[in-house]
Amino acid sequence: QKAEPSASIYLSKLPCREKDLTAVIHSLFESYGTIRKIHLYRNKETGELKGDALVVYELDKSVISGDNFVQSICQQVSVSVHVRQ
């Protein structure tokens, strides 16, 4: 069975104290496409959220490349860069 095409977006520096982080991520990113899965990374020992997530999108068969899809999202989402000195 052939896997369905997908594209993934990695998120970091998420608020770990948010009660329903999956729902918040879904509401913020669903406008970019059909979300197949949201994976929240957790500490293996404590089970606490690490503040990172992976959003996996289904790709429409008309989309040639996942790279184009991801680039499209990156052009629309604000990116913050924090530098420690």
N, C-alpha and C positions, 0 to 999 in steps of 0.2 A: 504494500500500500504506500503510495507516494504521499509525502508530507505536504500539507497545504502551505503556500507561500506566506511568509510573515516578515515583519520588521520589528526590531526592538529598540526602545529608547531607555537608556540608563539615567536614573535620577539620583542625586545625592544631596546631602545637607537638608534632609527633610525633617520636619518637626516630629521628634519621637514621642512627644506627649500627646499628640493629636489622637482623640479617642477612636475615630473611624478613618484612619489614614487612607485605606483602600477606597472608600467612598469619595473622599476629597480628591484623590488622584484621578479617579474615574471621571468625576464631574469636570475637572480641569482639562483633561486630555481626550475626552470622548468626541469632541468636535473635530478632531483630526482624522478620525477613522474608527472602524470597529475594533474594539479592544477584545482580544482573545483571553488575556491573562494579565494580572498584576501580581508580581512576586515581591514581597517585602522581605528584605534580608534581616535575619535575626542572629543574635549571639548564640552560638551552639550550646554554651554552658548555662546561660541564664534565661534564654528565650526572649530577651528584651530586643526591641527594634534597634537596628544600627543607624537608621536614618538614610538608607539606600533602598532603591526599588528598581524593578525592571518592568516596563510596560511593553507587552507584546501585542502587536496589531496584526489583524488579518489583512492580507494584501489582495486587492481586487485583481482578478485575472487580467484586466486591461492595463494594470501597472506593470511596466517592463522590469523595473529594478527597485529593490528595497532601498538602495542608496538614494534614489530620487525622492522617495517617500520621506526618508529620514531628513534629507537636506531641506525639503519643504517645511517640515515641522521646525527644524532648527532656525529657519529664517523667520518664523512667526513667533517663537517663544523667546521671552526675554531671558538673557543669561547674565548671571552675576559672577564676577570674579573677585575673590577676596585674597588679598596679599598680606601676609604677616611679615612684619619687619622686626 
